Amino acid sequence: MTLRNILLGATMLCAATPAFAFAQEGPAPADDTTATSDVTDYGNDIIVTASKRSQTLQDTPIAVSVTSAADIQNAQIRDLIDLQSAVPSLRVSQLQSSANTNFIIRGFGNGANNPGIEPSVGVFIDGVYRSRSAAQIGDLPNVERIEVLRGPQSTLFGKNASAGVISIVTQKPQYTFGGSVEASYGNYDAIVLKGDITGPISDTIAFSLGANFNRRDGYARDLNLDTDVNDRNRWGVRGQLLFEPTDALSIRLIGDYDKIDENCCIAGNVIAGPTVPITDFLAGGTSVDAENPFSYRVYNNFLSSNRIENYGGSGQIDYDLGNMALTSITAYRQVRADTNQDSDFTSADLIGRKSDDTAINTFTQELRLASDFDGPINFLVGGYYFNEKIKQHSQIAFGSDFRDYGNALIQAASGGALSVGTLEGALGAYEGDPTKYLGDFFHVGDGMDEYYRMKNTAWSIFGTLDFEISDRLTLTLGGNYTKDKKRFSTNVKSTDVFSGIDLDAAAYTPFRQMLLVGAGVDPVQAAYLAANPTLTLPDGSSANPLSGLKAFQFLPPFLDVPNEVEPGKTNDGDFSYSARLAYKLTDTLNVYATYATGFKASSVNLSRDSRPLAADLPAIIAAGRGLPNLVAGTRFAAPEESTVYEAGLKAQWSVASLNLAVFKQSIKGFQSNVFTGTGFALANAGKQSTWGLEFDGSVRPVQGLNLNLAVTWLDPKYDSFVKSAFGDLSGLKPAGIPDLSVSMGGTYTHEFAGGTKAIMHVDYQYESPTQIVDGLLGLPATVAQNLKREVNQLNASFTVALTNGFELGVWGRNLTNAQYLTTVFNAVAQSGSVSGYPSQPRTYGVTGRFKF
């Protein structure tokens, strides 16, 4: 789809008048049994809590998109991954497991793959912060609305909102008895069951209970294991109690439990490198589906698994003090994630086991006081406490084919001069024992056993002050001081014998000399070069003929932390602030201007790629703690500091509304987390910035027809990123951020005589072509530059809603069967090969719902 066609469609959609999308579908009246009915009424105001106050959407001077319960049903938004089709500034991607979901707003965001890396986009459910993505993708009953706050929100939401916030609000228990049951069936034998009930226990106590079951066969096929993969199997329950003993006091208690037990996620072969013939031979046939990730055919030697439990409870107390209101939110949550994956994504038994068992316990407490004075000044002041403990046990082990695989790699790298067996004998002999290493290199079952621990405590004091300069002009000042402390420790043991050998060691000088002479180097020069392996030959190659084998030292010895040089702790403090002017031009038109800063605390590299910082390495060696093949890396990344300049306009008329925002947003020290093929490189970019324009609008040209349009244009760049995993990226455009993102759609509701309604909805998502990754290690830059993603996705639904509360509908997502790669990466331990996660194919089904 060309840009010309996008703009033409946008012009046609907005021909009548400017518009504001999605957020204008307000909640139905309490006695309305058809949430999918035409509830849009531009004279009614949508209430949001983006500023931690209940305000109308138009009067909230923040760039926020709101997706209502009706939007979720009409668009068949089935989880948070689907939410991006309604909010073009938001990108959601699921990575290697059901426990790894990444949220990006305006091109900024990270946090998946590593429990020590905090997300830049904070996710809150009913005011409770969900610190990791495994706790964010459950199927929630009775979602009232989802607010997506764009730009730094650290003033009110603390240390993990430097890029934005996703706030999910569910419906409180009701004092009127009611509920719903829902059943869906779709392709791939998808079955979704939901039910909820609410009502009074007494005049002052109400309850609600909800449950969900969601299963689906896999849409991909493992031809080696002869089974479907990428299935869905999850369920959950959620209960609430609402106590309102007086008009002034309200207590809301929430408890929930959800479980995931799935095989996920397939990675297709994007580029078949030189190792594919080797893995094919070891597999006794085909090991990968060559360079066709959208065949949804894969070859693994064992089935990946994801077992995730997520549970917890919260209590919110609201007390009305007259012209002030006191709110307390206390929560405790636990996440248990046990994943196992065939990470080489081939049917050869290379990595016999790669498992992660992660436990996260989180306690949070928020207390705030908000005023509601008649005078020109109002305030909100509060405090927040965060305590989290993380335990992770990871294992990676060589499979039964890895020794033969390593032998083939070594023979290829040495031109046939060396093999695993000759290396074992020769290196042992030069150390004085020819049998020392026999049978030990790439031995089945060897690998790494890893234990990581982290404790994170943080507290913050925050507040805002609203000053009404005039009846129409309001100045808002906000501030947040956050103190964040982390303590972490590791206990990692490597049994990979070959990776523990120093190929530059003096003991191997005669061996290196022999290899150099065999390669035609003058004997005198060979002796000199063998004794000085850090030199280079005239052709620029290494003077050490064994240096090419260093690439196969996959799991070198690990220096644990804390140690004599590294204390294993971080201590961050920051004051974030904001200033905003909001002016009400007319009763239907508001403008605002904002300057705000944001903060995200240090992230810790809880993985086998955790290595000393370059500045600490000399002291570590001097302390006698140097290990063979120990190199510099990252133990942690320093904090992120974000800044935004933004101007916006909000308008609401009888038949239309719109939001418009123009901004420049930047993050200093952006925490980049890049997969390198054997692990993750965590690094701070000097600065990343984005110019952007956001528009979303809705118009009702005739009764019953609502047309929506949302457009985001971004112009991002790395202002400075000298030490990335791919070299100096300064001045280049960051990958994965489309220049243009568009969501457009419409809903038509026809009411028949007698009250039966027919609702038709269609929406379309577009993302302009964009480079998927910044680079790929060991491959020319042009390879990554040529790997692009373009999204053209169509979704639709048709529902008939009867007056007795019964609804029947058909729906489809990705009806165009758009195919694109969500991300690509260096194939694990397979130099020259590239793997990628393909998008989900077309899904469709039928849904029946009864509301009472």
C-alpha positions in Angstrom: 0.0 0.0 0.0 1.5 3.3 -1.0 1.7 6.5 1.0 -0.5 8.1 -1.6 -3.3 5.6 -1.0 -3.0 6.0 2.7 -3.4 9.8 2.4 -6.2 9.4 -0.1 -8.1 7.1 2.3 -7.5 9.5 5.2 -8.8 12.4 3.2 -12.0 10.5 2.3 -12.5 9.4 5.8 -12.2 12.9 7.3 -13.9 14.8 4.5 -16.8 15.8 6.6 -14.9 17.3 9.5 -11.9 16.7 11.7 -12.3 13.8 14.1 -11.1 12.0 17.2 -11.0 8.2 17.2 -11.6 5.4 19.6 -11.8 7.3 22.9 -15.2 8.7 22.1 -17.1 5.5 22.5 -18.2 6.0 26.1 -19.5 3.3 28.4 -23.1 2.2 28.0 -25.7 3.2 30.5 -25.9 0.8 33.5 -29.1 -0.8 32.2 -27.8 -1.3 28.7 -27.2 -4.9 27.9 -25.5 -4.4 24.5 -22.0 -3.1 24.9 -21.6 -3.4 21.1 -24.5 -1.1 20.5 -24.0 2.4 19.0 -23.1 4.2 22.3 -21.1 7.0 20.7 -22.5 10.3 21.9 -20.2 13.2 21.4 -22.2 15.2 23.9 -21.1 12.8 26.6 -17.6 13.1 28.1 -15.3 10.1 28.5 -13.8 10.0 32.0 -10.2 8.9 32.2 -7.6 8.7 35.1 -4.5 9.4 33.1 -3.5 12.2 35.6 -4.6 10.1 38.6 -7.7 12.3 38.8 -11.1 11.5 37.2 -11.2 14.0 34.3 -12.9 14.2 31.0 -10.8 13.1 28.1 -11.0 16.6 26.5 -9.9 18.3 29.8 -6.9 15.9 30.2 -3.9 17.8 28.7 -2.0 14.6 28.0 -1.5 12.6 24.8 -3.7 9.6 25.7 -5.6 7.1 23.5 -8.6 5.3 25.1 -9.9 2.0 23.9 -13.3 1.2 25.4 -15.0 -2.1 26.1 -17.1 -1.6 22.9 -14.0 -1.0 20.9 -12.4 -4.2 22.3 -15.5 -6.3 21.4 -16.1 -4.8 18.0 -12.5 -5.0 16.9 -12.0 -8.4 18.5 -8.9 -7.2 20.4 -8.1 -10.6 22.0 -5.0 -9.6 24.0 -2.6 -6.7 24.4 -0.7 -7.7 21.3 -3.8 -6.9 19.2 -4.1 -3.5 20.9 -1.6 -2.0 18.5 -4.1 -2.2 15.7 -6.1 0.5 17.5 -3.3 2.6 18.8 -0.7 3.3 16.0 1.8 4.9 18.5 2.0 1.5 20.3 3.9 -1.5 19.1 3.6 -4.9 20.9 5.7 -7.9 20.0 5.9 -11.4 21.5 9.4 -12.8 21.4 10.8 -16.2 22.2 8.2 -17.3 24.7 4.8 -16.5 26.2 6.7 -14.8 29.0 8.4 -12.3 26.8 6.3 -9.4 25.4 7.7 -6.0 24.5 5.8 -2.7 24.5 7.1 0.3 22.5 5.5 3.7 22.5 6.6 6.4 20.0 9.6 4.1 19.1 10.8 3.9 22.7 10.7 0.7 24.8 12.5 -2.4 25.9 12.4 -4.9 28.7 11.8 -8.4 27.3 14.1 -11.4 27.4 15.9 -10.6 30.7 14.2 -10.3 34.1 16.8 -7.8 35.3 15.9 -5.3 32.5 13.0 -3.1 33.5 10.5 -2.0 30.8 10.4 1.6 29.7 6.6 1.3 29.2 4.8 0.8 32.5 1.8 -1.5 32.6 -0.8 -0.9 35.3 -4.0 -2.9 35.9 -6.5 -1.2 38.2 -3.7 1.0 39.5 -1.3 -1.8 40.2 2.1 -1.9 38.5 2.9 -5.1 36.6 6.7 -5.2 36.5 7.3 -7.9 33.9 5.6 -8.9 30.7 4.7 -12.4 31.9 2.2 -10.6 34.2 0.7 -8.4 31.5 -0.8 -10.7 28.9 -3.6 -12.5 30.8 -7.1 -12.4 29.5 -9.0 -10.0 31.7 -12.7 -10.0 32.3 -14.9 -6.9 32.3 -12.3 -4.5 30.9 -13.9 -1.0 31.0 -11.2 0.8 29.1 -7.5 0.8 28.2 -5.6 4.1 28.4 -2.3 4.4 26.5 -0.4 7.4 27.8 2.3 8.5 25.3 5.6 10.2 26.3 7.4 10.3 29.7 4.9 9.8 32.6 7.5 9.6 35.5 6.0 12.6 37.3 3.0 10.5 38.5 4.0 6.9 37.6 7.5 6.7 38.9 10.7 5.1 37.7 9.4 2.8 35.0 7.4 5.1 32.7 10.1 6.9 30.8 8.5 6.0 27.5 4.8 5.8 28.4 2.1 3.9 30.3 -0.5 1.4 29.5 -3.3 1.6 32.1 -6.0 -1.1 32.1 -9.2 -0.3 34.0 -11.7 -3.1 34.8 -15.3 -2.6 36.0 -16.0 -2.4 39.7 -18.6 -4.7 41.2 -22.1 -3.5 40.7 -25.1 -3.3 43.1 -27.4 -4.5 40.3 -27.3 -8.2 39.6 -26.0 -9.0 36.2 -23.3 -10.8 34.2 -22.5 -12.4 30.9 -21.4 -15.6 29.3 -19.4 -15.8 26.1 -18.2 -18.6 23.8 -16.1 -18.3 20.7 -15.0 -20.9 18.2 -12.4 -20.1 15.4 -10.0 -21.7 13.0 -7.2 -23.8 14.4 -9.9 -25.2 16.7 -9.8 -22.0 18.8 -12.1 -22.1 21.8 -12.6 -19.1 24.1 -15.0 -19.2 27.0 -15.7 -16.3 29.4 -18.1 -15.7 32.1 -18.7 -13.1 34.8 -21.3 -12.3 37.4 -21.8 -9.3 39.7 -24.3 -8.2 42.2 -25.0 -7.1 45.8 -24.2 -9.1 48.9 -25.8 -6.4 51.1 -26.7 -2.7 50.7 -23.0 -1.9 51.3 -21.2 -4.8 49.8 -21.0 -5.9 46.1 -19.0 -8.7 44.4 -17.9 -9.8 41.0 -16.4 -13.0 39.7 -14.9 -13.7 36.3 -13.3 -16.6 34.6 -11.8 -17.3 31.2 -10.5 -20.3 29.2 -8.6 -19.8 26.0 -7.1 -22.6 23.9 -6.2 -23.0 20.3 -4.2 -25.5 18.2 -0.9 -24.3 16.9 -0.9 -22.5 13.6 2.6 -23.8 12.7 3.7 -27.4 12.1 6.9 -29.1 13.4 7.6 -31.6 10.7 10.3 -33.3 12.7 8.2 -33.9 15.8 5.0 -34.3 13.7 2.9 -31.9 15.9 1.4 -28.4 15.7 3.3 -25.6 17.5 2.5 -22.1 18.7 -0.7 -23.2 20.4 -2.6 -21.3 23.0 -3.6 -22.8 26.4 -4.4 -20.4 29.2 -7.1 -19.8 31.8 -7.7 -17.5 34.7 -10.1 -16.4 37.5 -10.6 -13.0 39.1 -12.7 -11.9 42.0 -13.6 -8.6 43.5 -15.3 -7.3 46.6 -16.5 -3.7 47.0 -17.2 -2.4 50.5 -18.9 1.0 50.9 -19.9 1.2 54.5 -20.4 5.0 54.3 -20.8 7.5 51.5 -17.2 8.6 52.2 -15.4 5.3 52.4 -14.9 2.8 49.6 -12.7 -0.4 49.8 -12.1 -2.5 46.7 -10.4 -5.9 47.0 -9.2 -7.8 44.0 -7.7 -11.3 43.7 -6.7 -13.1 40.6 -4.9 -16.2 39.3 -4.0 -17.1 35.7 -2.0 -19.9 34.1 -0.3 -20.4 30.8 0.8 -23.8 29.5 1.8 -23.4 25.8 4.5 -24.3 23.3 5.8 -21.1 21.9 7.4 -19.5 19.9 8.5 -20.6 16.4 11.4 -19.0 14.6 11.7 -19.4 10.9 14.8 -19.5 8.8 15.3 -16.2 7.1 18.9 -16.6 5.8 20.4 -20.1 5.5 24.1 -19.8 6.3 27.0 -22.2 5.7 26.2 -24.3 8.7 22.8 -25.5 7.3 24.4 -28.4 5.3 26.1 -29.5 8.6 22.9 -29.5 10.6 21.0 -31.2 7.8 23.6 -34.0 7.8 23.4 -34.4 11.6 19.6 -34.4 11.5 19.6 -37.2 8.9 17.5 -35.1 6.5 16.2 -31.5 6.7 17.0 -29.4 9.7 15.3 -26.1 8.7 12.8 -24.9 6.2 15.2 -23.0 4.0 14.6 -19.2 3.9 10.8 -19.4 4.1 9.6 -18.3 7.6 6.0 -17.9 6.3 5.7 -21.6 5.5 5.0 -22.0 9.2 6.9 -25.2 9.0 9.7 -25.8 11.5 12.1 -28.5 12.6 13.0 -29.0 16.2 14.3 -31.9 18.2 12.1 -31.2 21.2 9.0 -29.2 21.9 9.5 -25.8 23.5 7.3 -25.2 26.6 6.0 -22.3 28.5 4.5 -22.8 32.0 3.6 -19.5 33.6 1.6 -18.8 36.8 0.7 -15.2 37.6 -1.3 -14.4 40.7 -1.8 -11.8 43.4 -4.1 -9.4 45.2 -4.7 -5.8 45.8 -6.7 -3.5 48.0 -7.7 0.0 47.2 -9.1 2.4 49.8 -10.7 5.7 48.8 -11.8 8.1 51.5 -13.7 11.3 50.8 -12.6 14.1 53.1 -15.0 16.6 51.6 -12.8 18.9 49.5 -10.0 16.3 49.5 -9.8 12.6 48.7 -7.3 10.0 50.1 -6.4 6.9 48.1 -4.3 3.9 49.1 -3.4 1.0 46.8 -1.6 -2.0 48.3 -0.7 -5.0 46.1 1.3 -8.2 46.3 2.0 -10.3 43.2 3.9 -13.4 42.2 5.0 -14.6 38.8 6.4 -18.1 38.2 7.7 -18.8 34.7 9.3 -22.1 33.7 10.3 -22.2 30.0 12.2 -24.7 27.9 13.3 -24.1 24.4 15.1 -25.7 21.5 17.1 -22.5 20.9 19.0 -23.6 17.9 15.7 -24.0 16.0 16.9 -27.0 14.1 16.1 -30.7 14.2 19.8 -31.5 15.0 20.3 -32.0 18.7 22.7 -29.1 19.2 21.4 -27.5 22.3 19.9 -30.4 24.2 18.4 -28.2 26.9 17.9 -24.5 27.4 15.5 -23.8 30.3 14.7 -20.9 32.5 12.9 -21.0 35.9 12.1 -17.5 37.1 10.3 -16.4 40.3 9.3 -12.7 40.8 7.7 -11.5 44.0 6.5 -7.9 44.0 5.0 -5.7 46.7 3.8 -2.1 46.0 2.2 0.5 48.1 0.8 3.9 46.9 -0.7 6.6 49.0 -2.0 9.9 47.6 -4.1 12.9 48.6 -5.9 15.0 46.0 -7.8 18.2 46.6 -11.0 19.5 45.0 -11.1 23.1 46.0 -13.3 25.8 44.5 -10.4 28.2 44.4 -7.7 28.6 41.8 -5.3 26.1 43.3 -5.6 22.3 43.6 -3.0 19.7 44.3 -2.2 16.0 44.3 0.6 14.7 46.5 1.6 11.1 47.2 4.2 8.5 47.9 5.1 5.1 46.4 7.0 2.1 47.6 8.3 -0.8 45.5 9.9 -4.0 46.7 10.7 -6.8 44.3 12.7 -10.1 44.6 13.8 -12.0 41.5 15.3 -15.5 41.5 16.2 -17.2 38.2 17.7 -20.6 37.5 18.8 -21.1 33.9 20.5 -24.1 32.2 22.0 -24.6 28.8 23.5 -27.9 27.7 25.1 -29.4 24.6 23.0 -32.0 22.8 24.1 -35.3 21.4 25.0 -33.8 18.0 27.0 -30.9 19.3 30.4 -32.6 19.4 30.1 -33.7 15.7 28.8 -30.1 14.9 31.8 -28.6 16.7 34.1 -30.9 14.9 32.7 -29.8 11.5 33.1 -26.1 12.5 36.7 -26.6 13.6 37.6 -28.5 10.4 36.1 -25.8 8.3 37.7 -23.0 10.2 41.2 -24.6 10.0 41.0 -25.7 6.3 40.9 -29.4 7.4 44.1 -29.1 9.5 42.4 -29.6 12.8 39.6 -31.6 14.3 38.1 -31.9 17.8 40.1 -35.1 18.5 43.5 -33.6 17.3 42.9 -30.5 19.3 42.1 -32.5 22.5 45.3 -34.5 22.1 47.6 -31.7 21.0 46.5 -29.2 23.7 46.7 -31.8 26.4 50.2 -32.9 25.2 51.6 -29.4 25.3 50.3 -29.1 28.8 52.1 -32.4 29.6 49.2 -34.9 29.5 48.0 -36.1 26.1 44.9 -37.7 27.7 43.9 -34.6 29.7 41.1 -33.4 27.3 40.3 -36.6 25.4 36.5 -36.7 24.9 35.9 -33.5 26.8 35.3 -30.9 24.1 31.6 -30.2 23.3 30.7 -33.2 25.4 26.9 -34.0 25.6 25.4 -32.6 28.7 28.1 -30.0 29.3 27.1 -26.3 29.4 26.2 -23.8 32.0 24.3 -23.9 35.2 23.2 -20.4 36.3 21.6 -18.9 39.4 20.8 -15.2 39.6 19.3 -13.2 42.4 18.2 -9.5 42.5 16.4 -7.4 45.1 15.1 -4.1 44.1 13.7 -1.5 46.5 12.5 1.9 45.5 10.5 4.7 46.8 9.3 8.0 45.4 7.5 11.2 46.5 5.4 12.9 43.8 2.9 15.7 43.4 1.2 18.1 41.0 0.0 21.6 41.5 -2.8 23.1 39.3 -3.1 26.9 39.3 -6.0 28.4 37.4 -4.5 31.6 36.1 -7.9 32.5 34.6 -11.2 30.7 33.9 -9.6 29.2 30.8 -5.9 29.1 31.4 -4.4 26.5 33.8 -0.7 26.0 34.8 0.2 22.5 36.1 3.6 21.8 37.7 4.6 18.3 38.7 7.6 16.6 40.3 8.7 13.2 41.4 11.8 12.2 43.4 12.7 8.6 43.0 15.3 6.6 44.9 16.1 3.1 43.5 18.5 0.5 44.9 19.3 -2.9 43.4 21.5 -5.7 44.9 22.3 -8.6 42.7 24.4 -11.8 42.8 25.3 -14.6 40.5 26.4 -18.2 40.9 27.2 -19.5 37.4 29.3 -22.6 36.5 30.5 -23.5 33.1 31.4 -27.1 32.2 32.2 -26.2 28.6 35.9 -27.4 28.7 36.9 -26.0 25.4 35.6 -22.5 26.3 37.9 -22.5 29.4 41.1 -22.9 27.4 43.3 -19.8 26.7 44.3 -20.3 23.1 46.9 -17.5 23.5 48.6 -19.3 26.4 52.4 -19.6 26.2 52.2 -23.3 26.6 50.8 -23.6 23.1 53.6 -21.6 21.5 55.2 -24.6 19.8 51.8 -25.8 18.6 51.0 -22.4 17.1 54.5 -22.3 15.5 54.0 -25.7 13.9 50.6 -24.6 12.4 52.2 -21.4 11.1 55.0 -23.3 9.4 52.5 -25.7 8.0 50.7 -22.7 6.6 53.8 -21.6 4.7 55.1 -18.9 7.2 58.9 -18.5 7.4 60.1 -20.6 10.5 61.8 -17.7 12.1 58.9 -15.4 11.6 56.5 -18.2 12.7 58.4 -18.6 16.0 58.2 -14.9 16.7 54.5 -14.7 15.8 53.7 -17.8 17.8 55.2 -16.2 20.9 53.4 -12.9 20.2 49.9 -13.9 19.2 48.5 -10.4 19.6 50.4 -9.3 16.5 48.9 -9.4 13.0 50.4 -10.8 9.8 51.0 -8.4 6.8 47.6 -9.4 5.3 45.9 -8.2 8.5 45.0 -11.7 9.8 45.8 -12.8 13.3 49.2 -14.1 14.1 47.6 -16.8 16.2 46.4 -19.7 13.9 44.1 -20.8 16.7 42.3 -17.5 17.0 39.6 -18.5 14.5 38.6 -21.2 17.0 37.7 -18.6 19.7 34.3 -18.1 18.0 33.5 -21.6 19.1 34.2 -21.0 22.8 30.5 -20.5 23.4 30.3 -20.7 27.2 33.5 -19.4 28.8 34.1 -19.4 32.5 32.0 -16.8 34.4 33.2 -14.3 36.9 30.6 -14.2 39.7 29.4 -11.0 41.3 29.8 -9.6 43.9 33.6 -9.8 44.0 36.5 -7.8 45.3 36.0 -5.1 42.6 32.3 -5.3 41.7 29.9 -4.8 44.7 26.8 -6.1 42.8 24.6 -3.2 43.5 23.3 0.0 42.0 22.0 3.2 43.7 20.1 5.7 41.6 18.3 8.9 42.5 16.4 11.3 40.2 14.1 14.2 40.2 11.7 14.2 37.3 9.4 17.2 36.7 6.9 18.6 34.3 5.3 21.9 33.4 2.1 22.2 31.4 -0.1 25.1 30.2 -3.6 24.2 29.2 -5.9 26.8 27.5 -9.6 26.4 26.8 -10.1 28.4 23.6 -13.8 27.5 23.5 -16.1 25.1 25.3 -15.2 22.5 22.6 -11.6 23.3 21.8 -8.6 23.0 24.2 -4.8 23.5 23.5 -1.9 22.6 25.7 1.9 22.8 25.8 4.1 20.5 27.9 7.7 20.1 28.9 8.4 16.9 30.9 11.2 14.7 32.0 11.3 11.0 32.8 13.5 8.4 34.4 14.1 4.7 34.4 16.5 3.2 36.9 19.5 1.1 36.1 18.8 -2.3 34.5 20.8 -5.4 35.5 22.1 -8.0 33.1 20.9 -11.2 34.7 22.2 -13.5 32.0 25.3 -15.5 31.1 26.4 -12.4 29.1 26.9 -10.4 32.3 30.5 -9.4 32.2 32.6 -6.7 34.0 32.6 -3.2 32.7 35.7 -2.2 30.8 36.6 0.2 33.5 36.6 -2.6 36.1 38.5 -5.2 34.1 42.1 -4.1 34.9 41.4 -4.0 38.6 39.8 -7.5 38.4 42.9 -8.9 36.7 45.2 -7.1 39.2 43.2 -8.7 42.1 43.9 -12.1 40.6 40.3 -12.8 39.6 41.0 -12.9 35.9 39.6 -16.0 34.1 40.4 -17.5 30.7 38.7 -15.6 27.9 37.2 -13.0 30.3 36.3 -9.9 28.3 34.6 -6.7 29.1 30.8 -6.3 28.8 28.0 -5.1 31.0 26.8 -6.0 34.4 24.2 -3.3 34.3 23.1 -0.4 32.1 23.0 3.1 33.6 19.6 4.9 34.0 17.6 6.4 31.2 16.6 10.1 31.3 13.9 11.2 28.9 12.7 14.6 27.8 9.7 15.7 25.8 8.5 19.0 24.3 4.9 18.6 23.2 2.1 20.8 22.0 -1.4 19.5 21.5 -5.0 20.3 20.6 -8.2 18.5 21.7 -11.6 19.3 20.3 -15.1 17.8 20.8 -18.2 18.8 18.8 -21.6 17.2 18.5 -20.7 14.9 15.7 -16.9 14.8 15.8 -13.8 15.0 18.0 -10.0 15.0 17.5 -6.6 14.9 19.2 -3.5 16.4 17.6 0.0 16.4 19.2 3.4 17.4 17.9 6.4 16.6 19.9 10.1 16.1 20.2 11.1 13.3 22.6 14.5 12.1 23.5 16.1 9.6 25.9 19.7 9.9 27.1 21.3 6.6 28.0 18.6 4.6 26.2 19.1 1.0 27.4 19.6 -1.1 24.3 19.2 -4.9 24.6 20.3 -6.7 21.4 20.4 -10.5 20.8 23.8 -11.4 19.3 23.2 -15.1 18.5 24.7 -16.4 21.7 23.3 -13.9 24.2 22.2 -10.3 24.8 24.3 -7.2 24.6 23.1 -4.6 27.1 24.4 -1.1 26.5 23.5 2.6 26.9 23.0 4.6 23.8 24.3 8.2 24.2 21.0 9.7 23.0 18.0 8.7 20.9 15.5 11.3 19.8 12.3 11.4 17.8 10.3 14.1 16.2 6.7 13.1 15.8 3.1 14.0 14.9 0.0 12.2 16.2 -3.5 12.6 15.1 -6.6 10.6 16.0 -10.1 11.5 15.3 -13.7 10.3 14.8 -16.7 11.6 12.9 -20.3 10.6 12.7 -21.6 11.7 9.3 -25.0 10.0 9.7 -26.8 8.4 12.6 -25.3 5.0 13.4 -22.1 5.4 11.4 -18.8 6.2 13.2 -15.6 6.6 11.2 -12.2 6.5 12.9 -8.7 7.5 11.9 -5.4 7.6 13.8 -2.1 8.5 12.3 1.4 8.6 13.8 4.4 10.0 12.0 7.9 9.6 13.5 11.4 10.8 12.5 13.8 9.0 14.9 17.5 8.9 15.0 20.4 7.9 17.2 22.0 11.3 18.1 24.8 9.3 19.7 25.4 5.6 19.9 29.1 4.9 19.6 29.5 1.6 21.4 26.5 -0.4 20.1 26.8 -4.1 19.4 27.1 -3.2 15.7 29.6 -0.3 15.9 28.9 3.4 15.8 25.3 4.0 14.9 25.4 7.8 15.6 23.3 9.7 13.1 21.4 6.6 11.9 17.8 5.8 12.2 16.9 3.2 14.9 15.5 0.0 13.5 12.0 -1.2 14.1 10.3 2.3 14.1 8.1 2.9 11.1 7.9 6.4 9.7 4.2 6.2 9.3 1.6 4.1 11.2 -2.1 4.4 10.4 -5.2 2.8 11.9 -8.6 3.5 10.3 -12.0 2.0 10.6 -15.7 2.3 11.0 -18.6 0.9 12.9 -22.2 1.0 11.5 -25.1 0.2 13.8 -28.6 -0.4 12.4 -31.5 -0.7 14.8 -34.5 -2.6 13.5 -38.1 -2.2 14.7 -38.4 -3.8 18.1 -34.8 -2.9 19.2 -32.7 -5.6 17.5 -29.4 -4.2 16.3 -26.9 -5.2 13.7 -23.4 -3.9 14.2 -20.7 -4.0 11.4 -17.1 -3.1 12.2 -14.0 -2.9 10.0 -10.6 -1.5 10.8 -7.3 -1.4 8.9 -3.7 -1.2 10.2 -0.8 0.0 8.2 2.9 0.5 9.0 5.3 1.8 6.4 8.4 -0.3 5.5 11.0 -0.2 8.1 14.3 -1.9 8.8 13.7 -4.6 11.5 17.1 -4.6 13.3 20.0 -2.3 13.6 22.5 -4.9 12.6 23.4 -8.6 12.6 26.8 -9.7 14.0 29.2 -11.2 11.5 27.2 -10.1 8.5 27.5 -7.1 6.3 25.4 -4.0 7.2 23.5 -4.4 4.0 22.0 -7.7 5.1 20.2 -6.0 8.0 19.3 -3.0 5.9 17.5 -5.2 3.4 15.4 -7.0 6.0 12.3 -4.8 6.3 8.8 -5.1 7.7 5.6 -3.6 6.2 2.2 -4.2 7.8 -1.1 -4.2 6.0 -3.7 -5.8 8.2 -7.5 -5.9 7.9 -9.9 -6.8 10.7 -13.7 -7.0 10.6 -16.7 -8.2 12.6 -20.5 -8.4 12.2 -22.8 -8.8 15.3 -26.5 -9.1 15.7 -27.7 -8.0 19.2 -31.2 -9.1 20.3 -33.2 -7.2 22.9 -33.1 -10.2 25.3 -29.3 -9.7 25.8 -28.2 -12.4 23.3 -25.6 -11.5 20.7 -24.2 -13.6 17.8 -21.3 -12.4 15.7 -18.6 -13.4 13.2 -15.2 -11.9 13.2 -11.8 -12.1 11.5 -8.3 -10.7 12.3 -5.6 -10.2 9.7 -8.1 -11.0 6.9 -5.5 -9.9 4.3 -3.2 -12.6 5.8 -0.4 -10.0 6.0 3.0 -11.7 6.4 5.8 -9.8 8.1 8.7 -10.6 10.5 8.2 -9.1 13.9 12.0 -9.4 14.6 15.1 -11.1 13.2 18.3 -12.2 15.0 21.5 -14.2 14.5 20.8 -17.9 14.6 22.1 -19.5 17.8 25.6 -20.8 17.4 25.2 -20.9 13.6 27.3 -18.2 12.0 25.9 -16.7 8.9 22.3 -17.9 9.5 19.5 -15.5 10.5 16.2 -16.5 12.2 13.0 -14.5 12.6 9.6 -14.6 14.2 6.8 -14.6 11.6 3.5 -12.7 12.2 0.4 -14.6 13.1 -1.7 -15.8 10.1 -5.3 -15.1 9.4 -7.7 -16.0 12.2 -11.5 -16.0 12.2 -14.5 -17.4 14.1 -17.9 -17.0 15.6 -18.9 -15.6 19.0 -22.0 -16.0 21.0 -22.6 -13.8 24.1 -25.5 -13.5 26.5 -25.8 -10.6 29.0 -28.2 -10.6 31.9 
